[in-house]
């Protein structure tokens, strides 16, 4: 009808005017919420609508050309309230879905794994985990996501946005959940307690990792609910230690045939995954994907405690030990613990005397490649760290910092037993051995112990017969530089 009142004249009379003191909601019939369909249509062939708003909302003043559109709009002002938690909803569908959270009802069941969901939309998202569909792709690095929200969070890695700042220390986080975990550091909350030693942890995952220090295996196998006999058989090898697949070249054993196949590439030199940007090759797709993040700058593995990002999950796991203090790799000779297996391997060279990185100019060996790089500055004369007070140069910044204490006289490292002070922490550590009698550096040939690694190196020459300190006058050799200095006194007065 062209007349807006025809057919609905009685209803229109009730809402056309606002009576003072009346409740406008009591005069407007309500139904389910939906978009404001029908609001100011571009044209209507059945009505000669002039485009004027003839049906205004009595609460917010918004106008509508159709009474039905006004009724739909009114649901925004009158939500469906949950009587249990007070949360409001604009549609009955959303309200019914919410109530299932309280009742525990999950009517939407996954046909593949049997998992239940309270809403059909959540089931649809879950199905993508089976199909592998990742509809939301990052335009910067190409990584795909199942949900749009996950992509939105991921984009903050590229933009650097951290919208959730800590109110106490100002540190920012990409996700609110990470902020909540971080807050436990300030309040000292550690809700996950080890049942064996009583140590507390901020996160359950950290407790699970800690349990391995007691049991040597994960706290439980509840995560491996695989009913397949083959998968269960493979999993059980992690507990039994069985490795039925042996490498024919080096004898190393593996729990799976697939792992052995990947291992064989070490011997054959095969690297089927090539980086198109730098040409570097990789034996596994996982290593290749981790490498590509170096080029893209993506760091998807974020520390929930400090917000630091990592390109690989393994690096994040290692980093987490700096927060928990866990040192799973313990030296069998001196008992010192390490966060990483690689650090323990390097440490063992102190006991064995192995120095796999020799200097190409003087032949001196080093335990680590980094130490060799620093040593090379001696030969080229490079001393980039200069003292601002006396002008003396140093190869390392740490040495400059130690040197500055000779000007200031500061000895921050004090022995708790005798009160003696030291400018360097290493000197204090070495001094403490005079009280404890500890001799951690043991000769692998005769078993004699030493308090310092330098003393062990000197001692090893008694077995090898090496005499690197040679007298320039008579050519006599000595195992230690100090012995050479004492010998030089015998030449005093000679025509050198």
C-alpha positions in Angstrom: 0.0 0.0 0.0 1.2 3.5 -0.8 -0.3 4.7 2.5 2.0 3.8 5.3 -0.9 3.5 7.7 -3.1 1.2 5.6 -3.3 -2.3 6.9 -1.4 -1.4 10.1 -3.4 1.7 11.1 -4.0 0.5 14.7 -0.3 -0.4 15.3 0.9 2.8 13.7 -1.4 4.9 16.0 0.3 3.2 19.0 3.8 4.1 18.0 3.4 7.3 16.1 3.7 9.5 19.3 5.8 9.2 22.4 3.7 9.8 25.5 5.5 11.4 28.4 6.5 8.9 31.1 5.7 5.9 29.0 8.1 3.0 28.3 8.6 3.0 24.5 9.8 -0.7 24.6 6.4 -1.8 25.9 4.7 -0.3 22.8 7.0 -2.0 20.2 6.6 -5.7 19.4 9.9 -7.5 19.4 11.3 -10.6 17.6 14.7 -12.1 16.7 17.6 -9.8 15.8 19.1 -9.5 12.3 20.6 -6.8 10.1 18.5 -3.7 9.5 17.0 -5.1 6.3 14.5 -2.9 4.6 16.0 0.3 5.9 15.6 3.0 3.3 15.5 0.8 0.2 16.8 2.3 -3.1 13.4 1.8 -4.7 10.2 -0.1 -4.3 8.0 -0.9 -7.3 5.0 -1.6 -5.1 5.1 1.6 -3.1 5.7 5.2 -4.1 8.1 5.8 -1.3 9.5 9.3 -1.1 12.6 8.1 0.9 11.4 9.8 4.1 11.8 8.0 7.4 8.3 7.5 8.6 9.1 5.0 11.4 11.6 6.5 14.0 13.2 4.5 16.8 12.0 6.1 20.1 15.2 5.2 21.9 18.0 6.3 19.5 16.1 8.3 16.9 17.1 6.2 13.9 14.5 6.3 11.2 13.1 3.5 9.0 10.8 3.4 6.0 9.2 0.1 7.0 7.6 -0.9 10.3 9.1 -4.4 10.1 12.6 -3.0 9.9 11.9 -0.9 13.0 10.8 -4.1 14.9 14.1 -5.9 13.9 16.1 -2.9 14.9 14.5 -2.7 18.4 16.2 -6.1 19.3 19.5 -4.2 19.6 18.0 -2.4 22.6 16.3 -5.5 24.1 18.8 -8.4 24.2 18.2 -11.9 25.5 19.6 -12.0 28.9 21.1 -15.2 30.5 19.7 -15.7 33.9 22.8 -17.6 35.0 25.7 -15.3 34.1 23.8 -12.1 33.0 25.3 -12.0 29.5 23.1 -10.5 26.9 22.4 -11.5 23.3 20.6 -9.9 20.4 19.3 -13.1 18.9 17.6 -16.2 20.3 20.0 -18.4 18.3 23.0 -16.9 20.0 21.3 -17.1 23.3 20.4 -20.8 22.8 24.0 -21.5 21.8 25.3 -19.7 24.9 23.0 -21.7 27.2 24.7 -24.9 26.1 27.9 -23.7 27.8 26.0 -23.9 31.1 24.2 -27.2 30.3 27.2 -28.9 28.8 25.1 -30.0 25.7 27.2 -30.4 22.5 24.7 -31.5 19.8 27.1 -30.9 16.9 29.3 -33.9 16.6 32.3 -34.4 14.3 31.7 -37.4 12.1 35.5 -38.1 11.9 36.8 -37.9 15.5 33.6 -37.7 17.5 34.4 -34.4 19.2 31.3 -32.3 20.2 30.6 -28.6 19.9 27.9 -26.3 21.2 27.5 -24.4 17.9 27.5 -25.5 14.3 29.9 -22.8 13.3 32.5 -24.2 15.7 32.1 -27.6 14.1 32.6 -26.2 10.7 35.9 -24.6 11.8 36.9 -27.8 13.5 36.4 -29.8 10.2 39.2 -27.8 8.6 41.7 -29.5 11.0 40.8 -32.7 9.2 40.6 -31.4 5.7 43.7 -29.2 6.0 41.8 -26.2 4.6 43.4 -22.9 5.6 41.3 -20.2 3.9 42.9 -17.2 5.6 46.4 -16.7 4.1 49.0 -14.1 5.3 49.8 -11.8 2.4 53.3 -11.2 3.7 54.7 -14.7 4.4 52.0 -17.0 2.9 51.2 -18.9 6.1 47.6 -20.1 6.2 45.1 -20.2 9.1 41.9 -22.0 9.7 40.2 -18.9 11.3 40.2 -15.2 10.4 41.0 -14.3 14.1 44.1 -16.4 14.0 45.3 -14.5 10.9 44.6 -11.2 12.6 46.7 -12.2 15.6 49.5 -13.5 13.3 49.7 -10.2 11.4 50.9 -8.5 14.6 54.1 -10.5 14.2 54.8 -8.5 11.0 53.5 -5.2 12.2 55.0 -5.4 15.6 51.7 -4.4 17.2 51.4 -5.5 20.9 48.0 -4.2 22.0 48.0 -5.8 25.4 50.5 -4.0 27.7 51.4 -5.0 31.2 50.1 -2.3 33.6 53.1 -3.0 36.0 56.2 -3.1 33.8 54.8 -1.8 30.4 55.8 -4.9 28.4 53.5 -5.5 25.5 51.9 -8.8 24.2 50.3 -9.9 21.0 47.5 -11.8 22.7 45.6 -11.2 25.9 46.2 -14.8 27.1 50.0 -14.1 27.0 49.5 -11.1 29.1 47.5 -13.1 31.7 50.3 -15.6 31.9 52.9 -12.8 32.2 51.0 -11.2 35.1 51.6 -14.4 37.2 55.3 -13.4 37.3 54.5 -10.2 39.1 52.0 -11.7 41.5 54.2 -14.8 42.1 51.4 -17.2 41.2 52.6 -20.7 40.4 49.5 -22.8 40.3 51.1 -25.9 38.8 53.0 -27.7 41.5 55.3 -30.7 41.1 54.0 -33.6 43.2 57.5 -35.0 43.7 59.6 -32.0 44.8 57.0 -29.3 45.3 58.4 -26.9 42.7 55.9 -24.5 41.3 55.4 -23.3 37.7 53.4 -20.6 35.9 52.3 -22.9 33.1 51.2 -26.5 32.9 53.5 -27.1 30.0 56.5 -26.1 32.1 55.4 -28.6 34.8 55.2 -31.4 32.2 58.7 -30.6 31.0 60.0 -30.5 34.6 58.5 -33.9 35.3 61.0 -35.5 32.9 63.8 -34.6 35.2 62.3 -37.0 37.7 60.9 -39.8 35.5 62.9 -39.5 32.3 59.7 -39.5 30.3 56.6 -37.3 29.9 54.3 -36.9 32.9 51.5 -38.9 31.2 50.6 -40.5 27.8 47.1 -39.0 27.8 47.9 -37.0 24.7 48.5 -40.1 22.6 45.0 -41.5 22.5 45.7 -43.2 19.1 43.7 -46.4 18.8 45.8 -47.6 15.8 48.0 -50.6 16.7 50.8 -49.5 14.5 50.9 -46.0 15.9 50.7 -47.4 19.5 53.5 -49.8 18.7 55.7 -46.9 17.4 54.8 -44.8 20.4 55.7 -47.5 22.9 59.3 -47.5 21.6 59.8 -44.1 23.2 59.3 -45.8 26.6 61.1 -49.2 25.9 64.0 -47.6 24.0 63.6 -50.1 21.1 65.2 -48.8 17.9 64.7 -51.6 15.3 65.9 -49.6 12.2 69.7 -49.4 12.2 71.8 -47.3 9.8 74.1 -49.6 7.8 76.8 -46.9 7.6 77.2 -45.6 11.2 75.1 -48.1 13.2 72.8 -45.5 14.7 69.3 -46.8 15.5 65.9 -45.3 14.9 62.3 -46.0 16.1 60.8 -45.4 12.7 61.8 -46.3 9.2 60.9 -42.8 8.0 63.4 -41.3 10.4 66.1 -43.6 9.2 65.5 -42.5 5.6 65.9 -38.9 6.6 69.1 -39.8 8.5 70.6 -41.4 5.5 70.8 -38.0 3.8 73.6 -37.1 6.2 75.7 -39.8 4.6 74.6 -39.3 1.0 74.7 -35.5 1.2 71.2 -35.3 -0.3 69.4 -32.0 0.5 66.1 -32.1 -1.4 64.8 -28.8 0.0 66.6 -25.8 -1.5 66.1 -22.2 -0.5 65.3 -20.1 -3.6 66.6 -17.0 -1.9 70.1 -18.0 -0.7 70.6 -21.4 -2.2 71.1 -23.2 1.1 69.9 -26.8 1.1 68.1 -28.8 3.8 67.6 -32.5 4.5 64.1 -32.1 6.0 61.1 -29.9 5.2 60.9 -28.8 8.8 64.4 -27.4 8.7 63.6 -25.7 5.4 60.5 -24.1 6.7 62.3 -22.9 9.8 65.1 -21.4 7.6 62.6 -19.5 5.4 61.4 -17.6 8.5 64.9 -16.0 8.6 64.1 -14.4 5.3 60.5 -13.5 6.1 61.2 -12.3 9.6 58.4 -14.5 10.9 58.7 -15.6 14.5 55.5 -17.6 15.1 56.7 -19.3 18.4 56.2 -16.6 21.1 57.3 -16.9 24.7 54.2 -16.5 26.8 56.3 -15.0 29.7 58.4 -12.4 28.0 57.0 -12.1 24.5 60.2 -13.0 22.7 59.7 -14.7 19.3 61.5 -17.6 17.7 61.5 -19.1 14.2 61.4 -22.7 15.5 59.5 -24.4 18.3 62.7 -26.1 19.6 64.3 -22.8 20.2 61.3 -21.6 22.2 61.5 -24.8 24.3 65.1 -24.1 25.0 64.4 -20.5 25.8 61.6 -21.4 28.3 64.2 -23.1 30.5 65.7 -19.7 31.2 62.5 -18.8 33.0 62.0 -22.2 34.8 65.6 -22.6 35.7 65.5 -26.2 34.5 69.0 -27.6 33.6 68.3 -31.1 32.2 71.7 -31.8 30.9 74.1 -32.6 33.7 77.9 -33.3 33.5 78.6 -36.8 34.8 82.1 -35.7 36.0 81.5 -32.4 37.9 77.7 -32.3 38.2 77.3 -28.9 36.5 73.9 -28.5 34.7 73.1 -27.0 31.4 70.0 -25.8 29.6 71.1 -27.2 26.2 72.6 -30.5 25.2 75.1 -28.6 22.9 76.4 -26.6 25.9 77.0 -29.8 27.8 78.9 -31.2 24.8 81.1 -28.1 24.7 81.6 -28.3 28.5 82.8 -31.9 28.3 85.8 -30.7 26.2 87.1 -29.1 29.4 87.4 -32.5 31.0 88.7 -34.4 27.8 91.0 -31.6 26.7 89.6 -31.7 23.2 90.1 -28.5 21.2 88.6 -29.0 17.7 89.1 -25.4 16.5 92.8 -24.8 15.9 94.3 -21.5 14.8 95.7 -21.7 11.2 98.5 -19.2 12.1 99.9 -20.4 15.4 98.2 -23.8 15.9 96.6 -23.0 19.2 93.4 -24.9 19.8 90.1 -23.7 21.1 87.0 -25.4 22.6 84.5 -23.2 20.7 84.6 -21.6 17.3 83.7 -18.2 18.8 86.8 -18.3 20.9 88.9 -18.9 17.8 87.3 -15.9 16.1 88.3 -13.7 19.1 91.8 -15.2 19.1 92.4 -14.2 15.5 92.2 -10.6 16.5 95.5 -11.1 18.3 97.2 -11.9 15.0 95.7 -9.1 13.0 96.1 -6.6 15.9 92.4 -5.7 16.0 91.4 -4.2 19.4 88.0 -2.5 18.8 87.2 -1.8 22.5 89.1 1.2 23.8 89.4 2.4 27.4 88.2 6.0 27.6 90.6 6.7 30.5 93.9 5.3 29.5 93.4 4.5 25.8 94.2 0.8 26.2 92.5 -1.4 23.6 90.8 -4.8 24.1 89.8 -7.6 21.8 86.5 -8.2 23.7 84.0 -5.8 25.3 83.9 -8.0 28.4 87.7 -7.5 28.9 87.2 -3.7 28.6 84.5 -3.9 31.4 86.8 -5.9 33.6 89.7 -3.4 32.9 87.6 -0.4 33.9 87.5 -1.8 37.5 91.3 -1.3 37.7 90.5 2.5 37.4 87.5 2.5 39.7 88.9 -0.1 42.3 85.5 -1.8 42.4 85.6 -5.5 43.4 82.0 -6.6 43.2 82.6 -10.3 43.7 83.2 -11.0 47.3 84.0 -14.4 48.9 81.3 -15.3 51.5 83.8 -17.3 53.5 86.9 -15.0 53.9 85.6 -11.7 52.6 88.2 -11.3 49.8 87.0 -9.3 46.8 87.6 -9.9 43.1 87.1 -7.8 40.0 86.0 -10.8 37.9 83.4 -13.4 38.8 85.7 -16.1 37.3 88.4 -15.2 39.8 86.0 -15.6 42.7 84.8 -18.9 41.4 88.4 -20.1 41.1 89.1 -18.8 44.6 86.2 -20.7 46.1 87.9 -23.9 45.2 90.6 -23.2 47.7 87.9 -23.5 50.4 86.0 -26.4 48.9 89.0 -28.4 47.6 87.1 -28.9 44.3 89.2 -29.9 41.3 86.9 -30.2 38.4 89.5 -30.4 35.7 90.6 -34.1 35.6 93.4 -35.5 33.5 92.0 -38.2 31.2 95.3 -40.1 31.3 96.3 -40.3 35.0 93.2 -39.0 36.8 94.9 -36.1 38.5 92.6 -33.1 39.3 93.2 -29.4 38.9 91.4 -26.3 40.0 92.0 -24.5 36.7 91.8 -25.5 33.1 95.1 -23.8 32.4 96.8 -26.0 35.0 95.3 -29.1 33.3 96.7 -27.9 30.0 100.2 -27.5 31.5 99.9 -30.9 33.1 99.0 -32.6 29.8 102.4 -31.6 28.4 104.1 -33.9 30.9 102.3 -36.8 29.1 102.8 -35.5 25.6 106.4 -34.2 26.1 105.5 -30.9 24.4 107.6 -27.9 25.4 106.2 -24.9 23.6 108.2 -22.2 25.7 111.7 -22.2 24.2 114.6 -20.1 25.4 115.9 -17.7 22.7 119.5 -17.9 24.1 120.2 -21.6 24.5 117.2 -23.3 22.8 116.1 -25.2 25.9 112.4 -25.9 26.0 109.9 -25.8 28.9 106.3 -27.0 29.4 105.2 -23.7 31.1 106.0 -20.1 30.4 106.7 -19.4 34.1 109.5 -22.0 34.0 111.0 -20.2 31.0 111.0 -16.9 32.9 112.9 -18.5 35.8 115.4 -20.1 33.4 116.2 -16.7 31.8 117.7 -15.5 35.1 120.6 -18.0 34.5 121.5 -16.0 31.4 121.7 -12.6 33.3 125.0 -11.0 32.6 125.6 -12.9 29.4 126.0 -11.0 26.2 122.5 -11.5 24.9 
